[in-house]
């Protein structure tokens, strides 16, 4: 954990968030600045910024995240399809430097380059 990281503080319960799901490896919360009708963040509980920085344990956490998201179809409103986005670095628009997966659903989405 990083004591200065917003997501680490949410994971530790120091900052409130609307939790949709939580287990030992991840937390899924509602995004406070939604870009779609349904916008959630799936956050691994291990602090790292970029995919390239992952160790094997963190890679397993991301794998678990990707496998868990589809099982929450009803809870997250994913029935008609969804988009997953992982921003990597400044040019991609990453604003919180703790790897996280955006889950967007609930509306038709066209191609929207950053």
N, C-alpha and C positions, 0 to 999 in steps of 0.2 A: 504494500500500500504506500501511497505517496500522500503525506500529510497536507500538501497544498493542492491536491487534485479534487476538483468538484465531484467527480464520479466516485472517487474513493470515500469522500465524506458522505455521499448518499448511501453507499454500500454499508458504511459504519453506522448509519442512522443519525449522523450529525446534521444533515440537511434533509428536510422532508421532501418526499416525492410520492406520486401516485403509483404504487407498485401493482403490476398486473400479474407478476410471477416472480418467484425466487426459489433458488436451491443452493447447494454448496458451491456451485461453479459460476452462477450468473444471476443477474437481476434484470427484469424487464419492467420499464417504467414508461409512463406517458411523457412525451416530449412537451416541454413548456412553450415551444414556439413551433406548433405543427405546420407542416408543409403539405398535408393531405388531411382528409376527413379523419382518418385514423393514423396517428403517427406515434410510434413507440421506439424506445431505444433498448436494445439488448446489450448489456454491459457485462463482459467477463469480470470476475472478481479479482483477477490478477492484473496489476498495473503494468501496461506497456503501451507505447504509442502506435507503433507501426507493425504490420504483418511481418516485415523483414526482421523485426526484433524478437519475434516469438521464439521461446525455447520449446522443447517437445511437450512439456506439461501444458503450456499456454496454447499450443496448437491443438491439443486434445480438448481444452476448454472451448475453443472456437468451434471445433467440430461438434461438440455437445450442444452449443448454442444453435448451430445450423440445423441440427437434427431435432431440437426441441421446438423451434419456432413453428413448423407445420403442425405439430400436435396441439397447438393452442389456437387452432382455426376459429372456433366459435368465440372464445374469450377475447380475441384480438380483431375479430371481424375480417378474417382472411378468406372467407368462403368464395368470393368471386375473383380472387387473385390478389397478389401483393408484390411489392418491390422491396428488395433488400439493397442497401447502400452502405459501403464502408469507405468513408473519406480518408485519404492517406496524405497528410501533409498540408501545408499552407495553400498551395495552388489548387488543391482539391476542395478547399473550404473547411478543413478540419479545425474546429475552434476549441474543442476540449481534447487535450492530448493524452487520452486514455482510450485505447481502441474500443469502438462500439459499433453496433450494427443498427442502422435505421430500418425500421419496418413501416412501410407506407401502404395503406389500403383504404377501401371504402369509397373509391371513386375511380373513374377511368383516368389513366395517366398516359400521356403521350411521351415521346422522347423529350427530355428536358436537360440539355447540357448545362453544366455548372456555369 
